Amino acid sequence: MVERVAEAVAGCRSVAGLTAGPRARIMTYRAGRPLAGVAVRDAEIEVGVVARVERPLPETARDVRRAVRPLAGGRPVHVLIGDIAEGGAT
């Protein structure tokens, strides 16, 4: 499921990438490499993103929530904007 959430977030035009946020708290540990920027928990889904400067941050967070909500199974979706990409860079 974390991969599907990450793919949904990657489809948001104002998201440059995922981030684990401060102290790497938004992370899913799994076989192989951990997935930074997505944490699926029993009671919530948390997503950390690097936003592009082209849109207001509340709109970016709303877009991420909309993209993830169909996968959330009724859980709330919390979005952390952990950084801003300048000039379209990630």
N, C-alpha and C positions, 0 to 999 in steps of 0.2 A: 504494500500500500504506500509506503514512503516514496517509492519511485514514481508512482502515479501522481502523488501530490507534487513532487518536484517537477514533473513534466507539465502539470497544469500551471504551476507558477511560472515556469519558463516561457509559457505561451502568453504571458501578460506583457504587453508592449512596453510598459514603463518600468519593467524589472530587468536590470542588467545581470543579476546573478543572485545566488543564495549566500547567506552568511550565518555563521553560528552565533554571532553576536558577542556581547561581552562575556568573557570567561568561558567561551565555547559552550554556552548552556543550551543552545538549540541544536541538538545533535542526535542522530540515531546511530547507535552502535549495532553492527551486524557482522556477519562473516565477510572478510575482506576489509575494504576501507570503510570507515564511518561516513555517513551522509550528513554533511554540515548544512544547516539551514532548515531542516524539517525534523520535528519531534511529534510523533503520534502517540498520544497517551490515552489512557482509559477515559478520562473526563474532558479532554481537549486536544486540539491540534495547534501547534505553534509553528510559525513560519518566520524565518529571518531573511530579509532581502536587502540587496543593494539596489537602490532606486536610481533611475535616470532623472536628470534635472528637467526634463521636458514637461512634466505635469506636477500639479500640487501633490504633496505627499499624502494627504487624506484620500485623494482619488486613487493613488497607487495602492494604498492599503485596502480600499474598497474593492478594487479590481482583483486583488489577490484573494480576498475573502470570497468573492463571487466565483472565482475559478476553483477554489478548494471545497466550497460548501457541498457540492454534489457528492464528494468523496468522504465527507466528514461523518456520515451516519448519525446526524443530529447533534454532534459535539460542536461546541463553539470553536471558531477559528480565530486565533490571536495572531496579529501580524506585528513584527518588529522591523522597523526600517533602521538597519544598523549602519548604513553608510550611503553615500551619494556618489554615483559615478559621474565624473566630469567629462564633457566632450564625447559621451557615448562609450567611453572605455569601461572595461569591467575590472 
